[in-house]
């Protein structure tokens, strides 16, 4: 993905937590999958809600600074070969932080986080870097936006492909959008035995999710101009 504008590793880690609907929590001798039970506060602290009376909740209450690891797997929302886009691991200590609706709230005091991403590579991020980073404005909307683009507007993908240099399209069997962030849309070009990812950058990085629609319209307008130019009109 040479030439593609990318978030920092710390931003990617914040984005993964903001976007994930579930995570896996490991504590000594036990693991559990939590669905819809985490968030990150403004200071960068990871907060999980543990079912009252669960084994992990009892461990947190019994042992202050309980060693813990959170794992998140980022799966592409669209159908592509090898749908795992990245993996993240957050290591630290869990501390009880009161109750909410009968569940135990626990804070992960982060020691270090690790990102394994085919684009950004493998990176280790310190707690202060993680706390200072901000998630992408499309973190919670990316999956819906990509699925909508693929399912409801397949013709738009064909139009957008006109923004890709023609020599990159030789031998392409399928084009699928696989990422969308504040910088633009990334299309995967699938060939018989390989693939190539190409970014179609927005005119300016998004500041809010509401800016995604007008930026996409701009890209499509550019694509239509390319179509006219290619046809000689």
Beta strands, then each sheet from edge to edge (+ up, - down):
strand 1: 22-27
strand 2: 30-35
strand 3: 38-40
strand 4: 46-50
strand 5: 66-75
strand 6: 84-100
strand 7: 103-117
strand 8: 121-126
strand 9: 174-181
strand 10: 184-190
strand 11: 195-201
sheet 1: 2+ 1- 5+ 6- 7+ 4- 3+
sheet 2: 2+ 1- 5+ 6- 7+ 8-
sheet 3: 9+ 10- 11+
end
